[in-house]
């Protein structure tokens, strides 16, 4: 395994943004944030921190990040008959970009 690899399987490096950023969230609320506040809402790895998210966004799209806010959403319990399961935990990041930079996912 590469020496840059941490124990949890996510790489810590400038060009390894694909291990931190999992996808984008496109809803009416995220479209409003994009238009009014120049924010991008991304789904990120559950064990990533704000510094890793900032570096990943800046290296992936060559933009300047002003702030990063995160939310961890705990998966809810689901039942089907007698069996009980649980949805996976998710983490999203609201990334505010510099006013000169723009990202569009639609």
Buried (B, 14 or more C-beta within 10 A) or exposed (E): EEEEBEEEEBBBBEEBBEBBBBEBBEEEEBBEBBEEEBBBBBBBBBEBEBEBBBBBBBBBBEBEBBEBEBEEEEEEEEEEEEEEEEEEEBBBBBBBBEEEBEBEEE
